[in-house]
Amino acid sequence: MKVNILHSFIKRLKFLGRYENSFQIYTDGSHKGRWGSWAFVIVRDGKTIHESSGRARHTSSHRMEFYAALVALAYFYQKFDRGTAVEICSDSKVLINTMTKPQIRLGLNADQIEDLKVLTFNKNIQWTWIKAHAGHVFNERCDQLCIEARA
């Protein structure tokens, strides 16, 4: 387990070191009762530069995870150069695996996955899985934004 964490950390440092103007986008999605919610936080140099959240009815947590990434990247590419490096950090293994492993079937979220693949085609993006509720400040902030959005 420790070897995987170290490998992930080194991979992340190499990615961020290649690009001077790099950003991290933390995303989260959740579902409780009839409501789903999504959130994202854009970070540069350890500081929040933008955050947003919202909610939707009759959805699933997976759809909200994908939607959070879609909305975050759409916002990001409106504000910043499309060549800017970005690391997407998510606690959703489904999202990360879908975007990093080409053999994953599209399934129920095919529409969102296709949109994400189009939006991220030929971009400097690193997809990173982070453990939920493990003290990652910006992941915890996304989680809180999701809770507030459902209220």
mmCIF file of the C-alpha atoms, coordinates in Angstrom:
data_MODEL
# 
_entry.id   MODEL 
# 
loop_
_atom_site.group_PDB 
_atom_site.id 
_atom_site.type_symbol 
_atom_site.label_atom_id 
_atom_site.label_alt_id 
_atom_site.label_comp_id 
_atom_site.label_asym_id 
_atom_site.label_entity_id 
_atom_site.label_seq_id 
_atom_site.pdbx_PDB_ins_code 
_atom_site.Cartn_x 
_atom_site.Cartn_y 
_atom_site.Cartn_z 
_atom_site.occupancy 
_atom_site.B_iso_or_equiv 
_atom_site.pdbx_formal_charge 
_atom_site.auth_seq_id 
_atom_site.auth_comp_id 
_atom_site.auth_asym_id 
_atom_site.auth_atom_id 
_atom_site.pdbx_PDB_model_num 
ATOM 1   C CA . MET A 1 1   ? 0.000   0.000  0.000   1.00 0.00 ? 1   MET A CA 1 
ATOM 2   C CA . LYS A 1 2   ? 2.774   2.464  0.942   1.00 0.00 ? 2   LYS A CA 1 
ATOM 3   C CA . VAL A 1 3   ? 4.581   1.725  -2.332  1.00 0.00 ? 3   VAL A CA 1 
ATOM 4   C CA . ASN A 1 4   ? 1.441   2.631  -4.317  1.00 0.00 ? 4   ASN A CA 1 
ATOM 5   C CA . ILE A 1 5   ? 1.066   5.909  -2.423  1.00 0.00 ? 5   ILE A CA 1 
ATOM 6   C CA . LEU A 1 6   ? 4.721   6.784  -3.007  1.00 0.00 ? 6   LEU A CA 1 
ATOM 7   C CA . HIS A 1 7   ? 4.470   5.858  -6.706  1.00 0.00 ? 7   HIS A CA 1 
ATOM 8   C CA . SER A 1 8   ? 1.347   8.017  -7.058  1.00 0.00 ? 8   SER A CA 1 
ATOM 9   C CA . PHE A 1 9   ? 3.050   10.937 -5.310  1.00 0.00 ? 9   PHE A CA 1 
ATOM 10  C CA . ILE A 1 10  ? 6.158   10.724 -7.521  1.00 0.00 ? 10  ILE A CA 1 
ATOM 11  C CA . LYS A 1 11  ? 4.003   10.484 -10.661 1.00 0.00 ? 11  LYS A CA 1 
ATOM 12  C CA . ARG A 1 12  ? 2.078   13.578 -9.540  1.00 0.00 ? 12  ARG A CA 1 
ATOM 13  C CA . LEU A 1 13  ? 5.271   15.563 -8.867  1.00 0.00 ? 13  LEU A CA 1 
ATOM 14  C CA . LYS A 1 14  ? 6.652   14.659 -12.293 1.00 0.00 ? 14  LYS A CA 1 
ATOM 15  C CA . PHE A 1 15  ? 3.416   15.775 -13.961 1.00 0.00 ? 15  PHE A CA 1 
ATOM 16  C CA . LEU A 1 16  ? 3.234   19.075 -12.094 1.00 0.00 ? 16  LEU A CA 1 
ATOM 17  C CA . GLY A 1 17  ? 6.948   19.713 -12.578 1.00 0.00 ? 17  GLY A CA 1 
ATOM 18  C CA . ARG A 1 18  ? 6.600   19.549 -16.361 1.00 0.00 ? 18  ARG A CA 1 
ATOM 19  C CA . TYR A 1 19  ? 4.136   22.415 -16.456 1.00 0.00 ? 19  TYR A CA 1 
ATOM 20  C CA . GLU A 1 20  ? 4.810   25.777 -14.871 1.00 0.00 ? 20  GLU A CA 1 
ATOM 21  C CA . ASN A 1 21  ? 1.191   26.937 -14.934 1.00 0.00 ? 21  ASN A CA 1 
ATOM 22  C CA . SER A 1 22  ? -0.460  23.857 -13.524 1.00 0.00 ? 22  SER A CA 1 
ATOM 23  C CA . PHE A 1 23  ? -3.696  23.615 -11.611 1.00 0.00 ? 23  PHE A CA 1 
ATOM 24  C CA . GLN A 1 24  ? -5.518  21.007 -9.582  1.00 0.00 ? 24  GLN A CA 1 
ATOM 25  C CA . ILE A 1 25  ? -9.267  20.550 -9.787  1.00 0.00 ? 25  ILE A CA 1 
ATOM 26  C CA . TYR A 1 26  ? -10.890 18.603 -6.979  1.00 0.00 ? 26  TYR A CA 1 
ATOM 27  C CA . THR A 1 27  ? -14.300 17.176 -7.812  1.00 0.00 ? 27  THR A CA 1 
ATOM 28  C CA . ASP A 1 28  ? -16.984 15.327 -5.916  1.00 0.00 ? 28  ASP A CA 1 
ATOM 29  C CA . GLY A 1 29  ? -20.481 14.045 -6.473  1.00 0.00 ? 29  GLY A CA 1 
ATOM 30  C CA . SER A 1 30  ? -23.008 12.560 -4.097  1.00 0.00 ? 30  SER A CA 1 
ATOM 31  C CA . HIS A 1 31  ? -26.575 11.401 -3.775  1.00 0.00 ? 31  HIS A CA 1 
ATOM 32  C CA . LYS A 1 32  ? -28.956 11.223 -0.848  1.00 0.00 ? 32  LYS A CA 1 
ATOM 33  C CA . GLY A 1 33  ? -32.688 10.734 -1.013  1.00 0.00 ? 33  GLY A CA 1 
ATOM 34  C CA . ARG A 1 34  ? -34.107 12.349 -4.132  1.00 0.00 ? 34  ARG A CA 1 
ATOM 35  C CA . TRP A 1 35  ? -31.251 14.777 -4.579  1.00 0.00 ? 35  TRP A CA 1 
ATOM 36  C CA . GLY A 1 36  ? -27.813 14.458 -6.062  1.00 0.00 ? 36  GLY A CA 1 
ATOM 37  C CA . SER A 1 37  ? -25.137 17.112 -5.815  1.00 0.00 ? 37  SER A CA 1 
ATOM 38  C CA . TRP A 1 38  ? -21.808 17.977 -7.399  1.00 0.00 ? 38  TRP A CA 1 
ATOM 39  C CA . ALA A 1 39  ? -18.939 20.282 -6.514  1.00 0.00 ? 39  ALA A CA 1 
ATOM 40  C CA . PHE A 1 40  ? -15.513 21.333 -7.669  1.00 0.00 ? 40  PHE A CA 1 
ATOM 41  C CA . VAL A 1 41  ? -12.649 23.414 -6.319  1.00 0.00 ? 41  VAL A CA 1 
ATOM 42  C CA . ILE A 1 42  ? -9.930  24.818 -8.584  1.00 0.00 ? 42  ILE A CA 1 
ATOM 43  C CA . VAL A 1 43  ? -6.568  25.174 -6.844  1.00 0.00 ? 43  VAL A CA 1 
ATOM 44  C CA . ARG A 1 44  ? -3.314  26.808 -7.853  1.00 0.00 ? 44  ARG A CA 1 
ATOM 45  C CA . ASP A 1 45  ? -0.261  26.939 -5.613  1.00 0.00 ? 45  ASP A CA 1 
ATOM 46  C CA . GLY A 1 46  ? -2.286  25.545 -2.724  1.00 0.00 ? 46  GLY A CA 1 
ATOM 47  C CA . LYS A 1 47  ? -4.905  28.307 -2.880  1.00 0.00 ? 47  LYS A CA 1 
ATOM 48  C CA . THR A 1 48  ? -8.531  28.097 -3.951  1.00 0.00 ? 48  THR A CA 1 
ATOM 49  C CA . ILE A 1 49  ? -9.154  30.265 -6.988  1.00 0.00 ? 49  ILE A CA 1 
ATOM 50  C CA . HIS A 1 50  ? -12.725 29.133 -7.693  1.00 0.00 ? 50  HIS A CA 1 
ATOM 51  C CA . GLU A 1 51  ? -15.334 26.764 -6.321  1.00 0.00 ? 51  GLU A CA 1 
ATOM 52  C CA . SER A 1 52  ? -18.834 25.857 -7.389  1.00 0.00 ? 52  SER A CA 1 
ATOM 53  C CA . SER A 1 53  ? -21.584 23.359 -6.636  1.00 0.00 ? 53  SER A CA 1 
ATOM 54  C CA . GLY A 1 54  ? -25.117 22.442 -7.576  1.00 0.00 ? 54  GLY A CA 1 
ATOM 55  C CA . ARG A 1 55  ? -27.792 19.800 -7.296  1.00 0.00 ? 55  ARG A CA 1 
ATOM 56  C CA . ALA A 1 56  ? -30.086 17.686 -9.438  1.00 0.00 ? 56  ALA A CA 1 
ATOM 57  C CA . ARG A 1 57  ? -33.103 15.467 -8.821  1.00 0.00 ? 57  ARG A CA 1 
ATOM 58  C CA . HIS A 1 58  ? -33.544 11.821 -9.719  1.00 0.00 ? 58  HIS A CA 1 
ATOM 59  C CA . THR A 1 59  ? -29.906 11.041 -10.414 1.00 0.00 ? 59  THR A CA 1 
ATOM 60  C CA . SER A 1 60  ? -27.114 8.868  -9.005  1.00 0.00 ? 60  SER A CA 1 
ATOM 61  C CA . SER A 1 61  ? -23.857 9.499  -7.205  1.00 0.00 ? 61  SER A CA 1 
ATOM 62  C CA . HIS A 1 62  ? -21.903 8.252  -10.239 1.00 0.00 ? 62  HIS A CA 1 
ATOM 63  C CA . ARG A 1 63  ? -23.687 10.678 -12.556 1.00 0.00 ? 63  ARG A CA 1 
ATOM 64  C CA . MET A 1 64  ? -22.920 13.497 -10.140 1.00 0.00 ? 64  MET A CA 1 
ATOM 65  C CA . GLU A 1 65  ? -19.228 12.494 -10.016 1.00 0.00 ? 65  GLU A CA 1 
ATOM 66  C CA . PHE A 1 66  ? -19.017 12.680 -13.821 1.00 0.00 ? 66  PHE A CA 1 
ATOM 67  C CA . TYR A 1 67  ? -21.064 15.881 -13.927 1.00 0.00 ? 67  TYR A CA 1 
ATOM 68  C CA . ALA A 1 68  ? -18.730 17.553 -11.418 1.00 0.00 ? 68  ALA A CA 1 
ATOM 69  C CA . ALA A 1 69  ? -15.753 16.816 -13.681 1.00 0.00 ? 69  ALA A CA 1 
ATOM 70  C CA . LEU A 1 70  ? -17.636 18.037 -16.766 1.00 0.00 ? 70  LEU A CA 1 
ATOM 71  C CA . VAL A 1 71  ? -18.734 21.317 -15.191 1.00 0.00 ? 71  VAL A CA 1 
ATOM 72  C CA . ALA A 1 72  ? -15.301 21.906 -13.656 1.00 0.00 ? 72  ALA A CA 1 
ATOM 73  C CA . LEU A 1 73  ? -13.445 21.374 -16.931 1.00 0.00 ? 73  LEU A CA 1 
ATOM 74  C CA . ALA A 1 74  ? -15.952 23.437 -18.924 1.00 0.00 ? 74  ALA A CA 1 
ATOM 75  C CA . TYR A 1 75  ? -15.479 26.318 -16.483 1.00 0.00 ? 75  TYR A CA 1 
ATOM 76  C CA . PHE A 1 76  ? -11.700 25.860 -16.425 1.00 0.00 ? 76  PHE A CA 1 
ATOM 77  C CA . TYR A 1 77  ? -11.354 25.960 -20.207 1.00 0.00 ? 77  TYR A CA 1 
ATOM 78  C CA . GLN A 1 78  ? -13.501 29.105 -20.399 1.00 0.00 ? 78  GLN A CA 1 
ATOM 79  C CA . LYS A 1 79  ? -11.122 30.893 -18.031 1.00 0.00 ? 79  LYS A CA 1 
ATOM 80  C CA . PHE A 1 80  ? -7.716  29.432 -18.878 1.00 0.00 ? 80  PHE A CA 1 
ATOM 81  C CA . ASP A 1 81  ? -5.730  28.484 -21.949 1.00 0.00 ? 81  ASP A CA 1 
ATOM 82  C CA . ARG A 1 82  ? -6.668  25.047 -23.269 1.00 0.00 ? 82  ARG A CA 1 
ATOM 83  C CA . GLY A 1 83  ? -2.992  24.080 -23.172 1.00 0.00 ? 83  GLY A CA 1 
ATOM 84  C CA . THR A 1 84  ? -2.748  24.667 -19.433 1.00 0.00 ? 84  THR A CA 1 
ATOM 85  C CA . ALA A 1 85  ? -1.902  21.540 -17.461 1.00 0.00 ? 85  ALA A CA 1 
ATOM 86  C CA . VAL A 1 86  ? -4.499  20.392 -14.968 1.00 0.00 ? 86  VAL A CA 1 
ATOM 87  C CA . GLU A 1 87  ? -4.718  17.549 -12.504 1.00 0.00 ? 87  GLU A CA 1 
ATOM 88  C CA . ILE A 1 88  ? -8.205  16.236 -11.754 1.00 0.00 ? 88  ILE A CA 1 
ATOM 89  C CA . CYS A 1 89  ? -8.362  14.817 -8.228  1.00 0.00 ? 89  CYS A CA 1 
ATOM 90  C CA . SER A 1 90  ? -11.380 12.697 -7.357  1.00 0.00 ? 90  SER A CA 1 
ATOM 91  C CA . ASP A 1 91  ? -12.363 10.130 -4.760  1.00 0.00 ? 91  ASP A CA 1 
ATOM 92  C CA . SER A 1 92  ? -14.391 8.310  -7.422  1.00 0.00 ? 92  SER A CA 1 
ATOM 93  C CA . LYS A 1 93  ? -12.558 5.241  -8.687  1.00 0.00 ? 93  LYS A CA 1 
ATOM 94  C CA . VAL A 1 94  ? -15.287 4.862  -11.314 1.00 0.00 ? 94  VAL A CA 1 
ATOM 95  C CA . LEU A 1 95  ? -14.503 8.301  -12.752 1.00 0.00 ? 95  LEU A CA 1 
ATOM 96  C CA . ILE A 1 96  ? -10.728 7.886  -12.613 1.00 0.00 ? 96  ILE A CA 1 
ATOM 97  C CA . ASN A 1 97  ? -10.733 4.358  -14.053 1.00 0.00 ? 97  ASN A CA 1 
ATOM 98  C CA . THR A 1 98  ? -13.150 5.315  -16.818 1.00 0.00 ? 98  THR A CA 1 
ATOM 99  C CA . MET A 1 99  ? -10.953 8.204  -17.906 1.00 0.00 ? 99  MET A CA 1 
ATOM 100 C CA . THR A 1 100 ? -7.621  6.375  -17.653 1.00 0.00 ? 100 THR A CA 1 
ATOM 101 C CA . LYS A 1 101 ? -8.404  2.857  -18.839 1.00 0.00 ? 101 LYS A CA 1 
ATOM 102 C CA . PRO A 1 102 ? -9.636  2.647  -22.439 1.00 0.00 ? 102 PRO A CA 1 
ATOM 103 C CA . GLN A 1 103 ? -11.077 -0.847 -21.985 1.00 0.00 ? 103 GLN A CA 1 
ATOM 104 C CA . ILE A 1 104 ? -13.741 0.373  -19.529 1.00 0.00 ? 104 ILE A CA 1 
ATOM 105 C CA . ARG A 1 105 ? -17.259 0.065  -21.009 1.00 0.00 ? 105 ARG A CA 1 
ATOM 106 C CA . LEU A 1 106 ? -19.346 3.202  -21.166 1.00 0.00 ? 106 LEU A CA 1 
ATOM 107 C CA . GLY A 1 107 ? -22.444 1.816  -19.431 1.00 0.00 ? 107 GLY A CA 1 
ATOM 108 C CA . LEU A 1 108 ? -25.143 3.966  -17.872 1.00 0.00 ? 108 LEU A CA 1 
ATOM 109 C CA . ASN A 1 109 ? -23.162 7.191  -17.957 1.00 0.00 ? 109 ASN A CA 1 
ATOM 110 C CA . ALA A 1 110 ? -22.208 6.919  -21.640 1.00 0.00 ? 110 ALA A CA 1 
ATOM 111 C CA . ASP A 1 111 ? -23.423 10.429 -22.471 1.00 0.00 ? 111 ASP A CA 1 
ATOM 112 C CA . GLN A 1 112 ? -21.300 12.072 -19.788 1.00 0.00 ? 112 GLN A CA 1 
ATOM 113 C CA . ILE A 1 113 ? -18.292 9.882  -20.513 1.00 0.00 ? 113 ILE A CA 1 
ATOM 114 C CA . GLU A 1 114 ? -18.400 10.765 -24.204 1.00 0.00 ? 114 GLU A CA 1 
ATOM 115 C CA . ASP A 1 115 ? -18.687 14.464 -23.321 1.00 0.00 ? 115 ASP A CA 1 
ATOM 116 C CA . LEU A 1 116 ? -15.699 14.180 -20.982 1.00 0.00 ? 116 LEU A CA 1 
ATOM 117 C CA . LYS A 1 117 ? -13.628 12.360 -23.589 1.00 0.00 ? 117 LYS A CA 1 
ATOM 118 C CA . VAL A 1 118 ? -14.370 15.088 -26.147 1.00 0.00 ? 118 VAL A CA 1 
ATOM 119 C CA . LEU A 1 119 ? -13.631 17.867 -23.636 1.00 0.00 ? 119 LEU A CA 1 
ATOM 120 C CA . THR A 1 120 ? -10.337 16.291 -22.565 1.00 0.00 ? 120 THR A CA 1 
ATOM 121 C CA . PHE A 1 121 ? -9.103  15.112 -25.961 1.00 0.00 ? 121 PHE A CA 1 
ATOM 122 C CA . ASN A 1 122 ? -5.474  16.095 -26.544 1.00 0.00 ? 122 ASN A CA 1 
ATOM 123 C CA . LYS A 1 123 ? -5.229  18.079 -23.282 1.00 0.00 ? 123 LYS A CA 1 
ATOM 124 C CA . ASN A 1 124 ? -2.582  18.083 -20.539 1.00 0.00 ? 124 ASN A CA 1 
ATOM 125 C CA . ILE A 1 125 ? -4.656  16.260 -17.921 1.00 0.00 ? 125 ILE A CA 1 
ATOM 126 C CA . GLN A 1 126 ? -3.605  13.966 -15.113 1.00 0.00 ? 126 GLN A CA 1 
ATOM 127 C CA . TRP A 1 127 ? -6.401  11.943 -13.455 1.00 0.00 ? 127 TRP A CA 1 
ATOM 128 C CA . THR A 1 128 ? -5.613  11.183 -9.806  1.00 0.00 ? 128 THR A CA 1 
ATOM 129 C CA . TRP A 1 129 ? -7.596  9.100  -7.345  1.00 0.00 ? 129 TRP A CA 1 
ATOM 130 C CA . ILE A 1 130 ? -7.559  10.285 -3.743  1.00 0.00 ? 130 ILE A CA 1 
ATOM 131 C CA . LYS A 1 131 ? -9.058  8.519  -0.772  1.00 0.00 ? 131 LYS A CA 1 
ATOM 132 C CA . ALA A 1 132 ? -12.322 10.028 0.475   1.00 0.00 ? 132 ALA A CA 1 
ATOM 133 C CA . HIS A 1 133 ? -12.562 11.402 4.011   1.00 0.00 ? 133 HIS A CA 1 
ATOM 134 C CA . ALA A 1 134 ? -8.806  11.090 4.503   1.00 0.00 ? 134 ALA A CA 1 
ATOM 135 C CA . GLY A 1 135 ? -8.023  14.701 5.345   1.00 0.00 ? 135 GLY A CA 1 
ATOM 136 C CA . HIS A 1 136 ? -7.392  16.080 1.844   1.00 0.00 ? 136 HIS A CA 1 
ATOM 137 C CA . VAL A 1 137 ? -8.399  19.697 2.459   1.00 0.00 ? 137 VAL A CA 1 
ATOM 138 C CA . PHE A 1 138 ? -9.833  20.398 -0.982  1.00 0.00 ? 138 PHE A CA 1 
ATOM 139 C CA . ASN A 1 139 ? -11.564 17.021 -1.262  1.00 0.00 ? 139 ASN A CA 1 
ATOM 140 C CA . GLU A 1 140 ? -13.195 17.683 2.112   1.00 0.00 ? 140 GLU A CA 1 
ATOM 141 C CA . ARG A 1 141 ? -14.254 21.113 0.851   1.00 0.00 ? 141 ARG A CA 1 
ATOM 142 C CA . CYS A 1 142 ? -15.900 19.505 -2.186  1.00 0.00 ? 142 CYS A CA 1 
ATOM 143 C CA . ASP A 1 143 ? -17.700 17.086 0.102   1.00 0.00 ? 143 ASP A CA 1 
ATOM 144 C CA . GLN A 1 144 ? -18.986 19.987 2.219   1.00 0.00 ? 144 GLN A CA 1 
ATOM 145 C CA . LEU A 1 145 ? -20.118 21.890 -0.878  1.00 0.00 ? 145 LEU A CA 1 
ATOM 146 C CA . CYS A 1 146 ? -22.071 18.803 -2.003  1.00 0.00 ? 146 CYS A CA 1 
ATOM 147 C CA . ILE A 1 147 ? -23.814 18.596 1.367   1.00 0.00 ? 147 ILE A CA 1 
ATOM 148 C CA . GLU A 1 148 ? -24.674 22.307 1.280   1.00 0.00 ? 148 GLU A CA 1 
ATOM 149 C CA . ALA A 1 149 ? -25.980 22.065 -2.295  1.00 0.00 ? 149 ALA A CA 1 
ATOM 150 C CA . ARG A 1 150 ? -28.461 19.355 -1.304  1.00 0.00 ? 150 ARG A CA 1 
ATOM 151 C CA . ALA A 1 151 ? -29.791 21.386 1.648   1.00 0.00 ? 151 ALA A CA 1 
# 
